[in-house]
Amino acid sequence: MTFDLFVFIGLALIGILAAIGLLTSRSAIYAALFLILNFSTVAVLYLMLNAPFLAVIQVSVYAGAIMVLFLFVIMLLGAERLAGPEAKTGLLWQRPLAVGLGALLLLQAGYVLITRFGQTAVSTTVVKSGPLDIGLMLFGPYLLPFEVTSVLLLVAIVGAVVLTRNK
């Protein structure tokens, strides 16, 4: 086993533990910090894949700007006050649905691991990941998903404004 495999397994474990910490954290601020840790491990994985531009974008956009926005919204809406023991947990169907979908995800991952065990999927082609190449891909064959994502973000911003306005 090579050093890269050990680094990958270590990063994968850190990412998984950070995601579990994100989901089980009682504090919204701590959950956001776990998400920053998860974003950082993904950035290091991008570096391992020889995609330094994507790693820098991951850190600056997601771990930087998006997390500042998340923390601002958490503090603006007062999510810490809602997370106390007096908060009612409505929608009783959510927990069984989440457990069922999680079990389905684990079954699919197990199936992929069992069927692909021993096979190597090493690509010999070099993928360009510079700013020009990513821009050409985003505004070429992936233009529709890019625009749908921008509309989805706009709807989220409008929803945040509606939630925070006074009655």
ABEGO torsion letter per residue (X at the ends): XBAAAAAAAAAAAAAAAAAAAAAABABAAAAAAAAAAAAAAAAAAAAAAGBAAAAAAAAAAAABAAAAAAAAAAAAAGAAAAABAABBBBGAAAAAAAAAAAAAAAAAAAAAAAAABGBBBBBABBBBABAAAAAAAAABAAAAAAAAAAAAAAAAAAAAAAAABBX
